[in-house]
Each structure stands twice: as structure tokens, then as C-alpha cells.
Amino acid sequence: MSAFKTEKLTMVAEGTGSRAPLPALVLPAAIGTALLIGGVLTPVHAQPESALSSLLPSALEDSDFLYDGKPKAELFELGRNLFFDPILSGNRNISCGTCHDPARGTSDGVALSIGEGGTGFGPNRQTADGITERIPRNAQALWNIGAKEYHSMFHDGRVEADPLATFDSGFWSPAREHLPAGLNNLLAAQAMFPVLSASEMAGQKGENPIATAVAEDRVTDAWNLLAERLADQPQYRTLFRAAFPDDTEVTMVQAANALAAFQSVAFRSDQSAFDHFIAGDHTALSHEARNGVDLFYGEAGCANCHSGALLTDHDFHAIAVPQIGPGKGHGGDTSYWRASGFGLHTEDEGRYRVTFEMDDLFAFRTPSLRNVSLTGPWGHDGVFDDLEAMVRHHLDSVASLEVFDADTVSLPQLDQIIEQTGDGSELIFRPLNPERRAAFDLRDHWVHCAAELRDRIAKANMLAPVQLEDHEIAELMAFLDALTDPAAKDLSVLIPQTVPSGLTPQPTPLKPDG
């Protein structure tokens, strides 16, 4: 993984894992893997052991997590039920856990998910009632998502902490002033939004009152309708009263706070071989993985972005990841529209669409590398189904972009597709005309196969090439594998056998005998 061409240096305080930016110092590509030690820029790979060890993070502790790692049990249990209960979806057919499966690395094992309107789980999920699109971005893994150091959520960081308290909620978000007050933390604020997505959980206008409220930009009404639905369930009323004994009504804010409490405990993961290594057990890593540590924090430059205890700088970088799928409808290009007849923009401009700063064009969040071996496919759109291929992309990202074969990406088959049309002022969703299917499918590879659009992604790239030998790649892979917490490989035990709504939990729980 390579260093940035013109990125600000970051100095790591020894033994703390904290980072202090040095805004006045900008590195050229040739010294992108240098450290500031004693006031002198020195190549990382030439550092003595003591200097390199100062870059290693401190071990994670309870105090690093929301509720200091110990939310009250009633709050956790309410959040656990809500996470796996389809009741929070407009059509009662998908849960948070459907796409964040604890048996699949807290993601779902596919590049771009089939959300609302699908049936089944993971790579076996299929369309059922018809969908309008695949989810445009990869379902993010949730490991350690309850860490206090997170200051934004989603691939583009569109939900962020707002220290100036511009809005009553205390957060910047797409809902702006409509996001209610009372959310305990950033993770709770994030939980308010998947239920508003037509393709993820809400459904399409006219299918249910929640979807209609969302389509009409009545987000407060949508949240209130979900809260009323929960309050209509006697078991949920009991769980809410136990978790919030001082409140007399059920609210979506309470549900979001409970979801955050559950995730902060359930998906905490800090017992990997690397954790034992940084805690002082120098036998925890194999010789190959130990060499990988040296490369990661040294010559390969990975720690320039994958820093700290969670191995992320929580920043946003453009690294020329190929785009597959429909994108988020960004950009001004109309070529797909003209070729297909579908009125759709197909680019995903990432963080730029949050900040509208040119430096953020095609930039996406640096993912945490905790349990990274479990969280594929990789990339903001899941374009790499092999972790080593993702690593090699970092070595020369523009060259990788140019030779990437989009046909190698396995996307879930869409058997039932519906399209939005209209009759006067009436909005209609109807099955896609089979004769238009080929034109619809063009969106899967359109951006990558259009030289002009692909060139926009290449020009935004921030990574400088790095030369590594095959044996060094193998050593990096050994280190990345050492970031896997053995307990994280399958957490299906978290899924309750039943949920208060009486609906079937999603994904399928373990059999009662385990």
C-alpha cells in the first residue's frame, strides 16, 4: 500500500496512538514514506526498532468505546432485538442484520447488495418483490463501530459530529434541522438513516406509509410512523420501558440509541494476534506477519492512512478504485441516459458530494482494517473480491484502474426489476419491460468502461506508486490476517430466536441446539 503524493504529514505521539497534524508540511511523492523524527525527515524503512515501535497503537480499552464499553443490559437487549427485526423496514421484509450479517464479517459478502425487496442472505440473496436498483455502495463492516474516535459515518462521512451545534441534534446530516435532539452519540445518529432509504429499508412510494413519507421528504413523519409501529407491539413497549424507565412514549431516537448500544458491544473486536502483540506478547505473530508489520508501518506506507488502534485515520482519500454499479447519481454526464433511455447519472463522486471541495472528488473513507480478512469484497463498491488484489491495487492504483476487468466482478442476479414511471401526477412502479433489460444492465459497467469517466477517477487519485516484491506482499497479507479476532469469524449467536414483532429474525438464527 502506497504513500500519498501530497498529503499532510502526521506525527504519532509515542505510546498514545494519538495524531497531531502538521499542516504546513507537504510531502512530494519521492519522500511520501518518511517520518519526522527529531526534526529530521527520515525514510521509514531505515528507522531503528524504537522509532518504528512508537508508531504502533495502544491496546483498545473499555474507555475507548461508547458507554465506556458497558451500556446497561436493558439497552443492549432492546438494540439487539431491533437490529435483527424486520419491523424497522417499511414493508417489514428486511432488518439491519440482513446486510450486516454477524456470520459474514458484519457485511453480507457481496459487492453491491440487494436491499429492500430481496429474499435470502449473503451471496444467495435474490430479488423477490422487485427492486429498482442494487445498493450503490458496499455494505460496510461494523467492527468496533462503537469506538469514540469515530467522528463521521458512512463511506462519504455524510453524518458527522458538529461541535458548533448548528442544529439541535448536534450532528451534521442529510436531514439537517429535521434530525431530532436526544441522540446519545454519532452511531445513534447514523442509525436514523438506513430506515429512510427506499432501496435499503423503506421501500417505494405507495408501498407503505413510511416509504411514502420518505418520498415526500417528510422524514419526521417517517420516523414517527416507525415509532408508532414499535409502540403497537406489547413486547417492545416492555423492552422500551426497561431501557428508558423515565420516558412515557416510544420514539425513534430511543430506538437509535439502543441500536448504538448494541453495536458498540456486539461488534467490539480487539482480541486478534496483533492485539496480543501490541500488548507485549512478541510471540503472538509469526515471523512472516512480523515482517509484515515492519512493511506496514515502514516501506509500504500503509500506516500513513491506516493508523491508530482501529487502523484508520478516519479521513477520506481518492485512490482510483474502479466503479461498478449504478453509483449515487452524481456528476453531470448524461451518456448512460442517452444510450439507455433511463434518466440516471451513474457516477459516485464520494466525499465531494458532502463538502463540495475539489480535493474530495472521488474520495472515500479509509476503512478500519480490523478483521479485514473477513470483510470482503473490498472497496467502497466491493469491486475487489480478493484481499490481495485490493492490496496490489494500492501499489499503482491508476495502472490498476486502467487494466481492471469489470466482468470479473460477481454481482447478485436481479430477476425482478421494477421501474418508476408516471401517469400525469401519479407515480407508478411497474415491472421493467424485458426489451429494456439490456439497456438497464449497462449501468453495471458504464462508468468503468467509459474512458472519459474513468479518467476523472484516475485524475483524482492521491496515491503514489510503491515497489514491493511478491514475498513482501505475502508478508503484508500475513499481517492483515493477524488482524482477525478468532471470535469474529461467526457471531451468529447474537441473532435472537424470535423478535417482539413476531416476524422472522433476519438473518436466520442458529437452531436452538446451537
VENMO-V710016 format. One line per field, one symbol per residue. phi: phi as a letter, one per 20 degrees, with the letter a starting at -180 (. if undefined). Layout:
# VENMO-V710016
phi=???
This chain:
# VENMO-V710016
phi=.deefcdffcddffmdmecdfdfeddefgfdfdddecmndfcgffeffgfffffefffffcgfedgllmbffgffgfffffffdeffeegelcbdgffecffecmmccmcfcfeegnebncmfefcfcenceafffcffffdglfeffffcbcmgdmfdcfcfelgdffnceagelfefffoffaffffgffdgfeegeecfnegnfafffffffemdffffffffffffffegffgffffffcfeddcecfffffffgfffffefdfbbcegfffffeoefefdfgfffffgffgecgfmgfgdedmfelbeldcceclfgdcnfmememdfdffgffdnefbedecemggfeeldffefmecgfffeflffedffdofdmfdecffffffgffbffffgfefdffeeedgfdecddcebbcmeeecdcgffgfdfffgfgffcgffeegffffffffegdeefcecegffgfffffffffeeegfefbdgfffffccgfnffgcfffffgen
